[in-house]
């Protein structure tokens, strides 16, 4: 029982209680049989599914509880979950990227697993996962970190040096290096960035600002600093250093720039650690992750997934025990290593994780966690982030279309942040 021994004794007792005779919610055999199964609504990023299934099998062997993994497309996750909640048919556990639409439906995991889960995960996520009365509404199950990936072969052919670990580029240095490689290699662009307010928030943070303050409770966007970031973004698109048609054609929809990078038409790609596993199989050239560039500040921008349960669940205690199991130190380390994920547990972030594949690249992203400002975590985890990020994409597209100035865009983004935070409250 490797993982269960990693949990506090009280947590082990809760997990095992599900398979003890007469331990169901009503104390009878019918309740016990019902407690011996869980439903887990899940979407996959790719390599995480096999790693998740392996952990579930281990949990099932150790507890006797059967977990039904219900895999759904990410695009329909929120709609399906809302429909199930409306029909009083909530899953016992779900994997989410945004808990805001469901906060009123979520189970306080601390009622059953406080000892195992309290003060365990990234401090920056606290305000996001905590309810108004101190409830633990979600567990951050993995962390993503935005950052650049580079075409090493094109840089070497152009004789342009890459930044050394611990010595990141400035934004000026990154742009100059990428443009030099672009000219030498004859690529269409120098830098590609996903059409994403999340990705642009990385740039905003590096330029010294963000949507919200370090507590995530107030709008903190500095319009002067934001204007400087938008101006640089607009200039890169206007000059052809970035593919402006990507943003103009996408509108407000997310659009990845991974195909541009894989086609070797941009030597620098601003994306994140989730691409490491994908590019390990898809890239036909030598590539690498490099540290995020610095401007006013260094570091990247966080995101990630959360595990939750629901008040509707008839198996609340078992569900909370499963979430604690999946996010024990050993489970998170195993998932991180097998899926090239970043951990959310503070003890793992401090101790580090050794990855069996592409370890050097993953260490770049791990190192950037410490360099990322606290306000970036609070912004990324704010319940008002999603709406503000969508508005930022719309305003940036209007700048590229010549419909407004960078300052007007910065002011509009701040207004959108005010509105979104008001709605979230």
Rosetta blueprint (number, residue, H / E / L):
1 X L
2 X H
3 X H
4 X H
5 X H
6 X H
7 X L
8 X L
9 X H
10 X H
11 X H
12 X H
13 X H
14 X H
15 X H
16 X H
17 X H
18 X L
19 X L
20 X L
21 X L
22 X L
23 X L
24 X L
25 X L
26 X L
27 X L
28 X L
29 X H
30 X H
31 X H
32 X H
33 X H
34 X H
35 X H
36 X L
37 X E
38 X E
39 X E
40 X E
41 X E
42 X E
43 X L
44 X L
45 X L
46 X L
47 X L
48 X H
49 X H
50 X H
51 X H
52 X H
53 X H
54 X H
55 X H
56 X H
57 X H
58 X H
59 X H
60 X H
61 X H
62 X H
63 X H
64 X L
65 X L
66 X E
67 X E
68 X E
69 X E
70 X E
71 X E
72 X L
73 X L
74 X H
75 X H
76 X H
77 X H
78 X H
79 X H
80 X H
81 X H
82 X H
83 X H
84 X H
85 X H
86 X H
87 X L
88 X L
89 X L
90 X L
91 X L
92 X L
93 X E
94 X E
95 X E
96 X E
97 X L
98 X L
99 X L
100 X H
101 X H
102 X H
103 X H
104 X H
105 X H
106 X E
107 X L
108 X L
109 X L
110 X H
111 X H
112 X H
113 X H
114 X H
115 X H
116 X H
117 X H
118 X L
119 X L
120 X L
121 X E
122 X L
123 X H
124 X H
125 X H
126 X H
127 X H
128 X H
129 X H
130 X E
131 X L
132 X L
133 X L
134 X L
135 X L
136 X E
137 X L
138 X L
139 X E
140 X E
141 X E
142 X E
143 X E
144 X E
145 X E
146 X E
147 X E
148 X E
149 X E
150 X E
151 X E
152 X H
153 X H
154 X H
155 X H
156 X H
157 X H
158 X H
159 X L
160 X L
161 X L
162 X L
163 X L
164 X E
165 X L
166 X L
167 X E
168 X L
169 X L
170 X E
171 X H
172 X H
173 X H
174 X H
175 X H
176 X H
177 X H
178 X H
179 X H
180 X H
181 X H
182 X H
183 X H
184 X H
185 X H
186 X L
187 X L
188 X L
189 X E
190 X E
191 X E
192 X E
193 X E
194 X L
195 X E
196 X L
197 X H
198 X H
199 X H
200 X H
201 X H
202 X H
203 X H
204 X H
205 X H
206 X H
207 X L
208 X L
209 X L
210 X L
211 X L
212 X E
213 X L
214 X L
215 X L
216 X L
217 X L
218 X L
219 X E
220 X L
221 X L
222 X L
223 X H
224 X H
225 X H
226 X H
227 X H
228 X H
229 X H
230 X H
231 X H
232 X H
233 X H
234 X H
235 X H
236 X H
237 X H
238 X H
239 X H
240 X L
241 X L
242 X L
243 X L
244 X H
245 X H
246 X H
247 X H
248 X H
249 X H
250 X H
251 X L
252 X L
253 X L
254 X L
255 X E
256 X L
257 X L
258 X H
259 X H
260 X H
261 X H
262 X H
263 X L
264 X L
265 X L
266 X E
267 X E
268 X E
269 X E
270 X E
271 X E
272 X E
273 X L
274 X L
275 X H
276 X H
277 X H
278 X H
279 X H
280 X H
281 X H
282 X H
283 X L
284 X L
285 X L
286 X L
287 X E
288 X E
289 X E
290 X L
291 X L
292 X L
293 X L
294 X E
295 X L
296 X L
297 X L
298 X L
299 X L
300 X L
301 X L
302 X E
303 X E
304 X E
305 X E
306 X E
307 X E
308 X E
309 X E
310 X E
311 X L
312 X L
313 X L
314 X L
315 X L
316 X H
317 X H
318 X H
319 X H
320 X H
321 X H
322 X H
323 X H
324 X H
325 X H
326 X H
327 X L
328 X L
329 X H
330 X H
331 X H
332 X H
333 X H
334 X H
335 X H
336 X H
337 X H
338 X H
339 X H
340 X L
341 X L
342 X E
343 X L
344 X L
345 X E
346 X H
347 X H
348 X H
349 X H
350 X H
351 X H
352 X L
353 X L
354 X L
355 X L
356 X L
357 X L
358 X L
359 X H
360 X H
361 X H
362 X H
363 X H
364 X H
365 X H
366 X H
367 X H
368 X H
369 X H
370 X H
371 X H
372 X L
373 X L
374 X H
375 X H
376 X H
377 X H
378 X H
379 X H
380 X H
381 X L
382 X L
383 X L
384 X L
385 X H
386 X H
387 X H
388 X H
389 X H
390 X H
391 X H
392 X H
393 X H
394 X H
395 X H
396 X H
397 X H
398 X H
399 X H
400 X H
401 X L
402 X L
403 X L
404 X L
405 X L
406 X H
407 X H
408 X H
409 X H
410 X H
411 X H
412 X H
413 X H
414 X H
415 X H
416 X H
417 X H
418 X H
419 X H
420 X H
421 X H
422 X H
423 X H
424 X H
425 X L
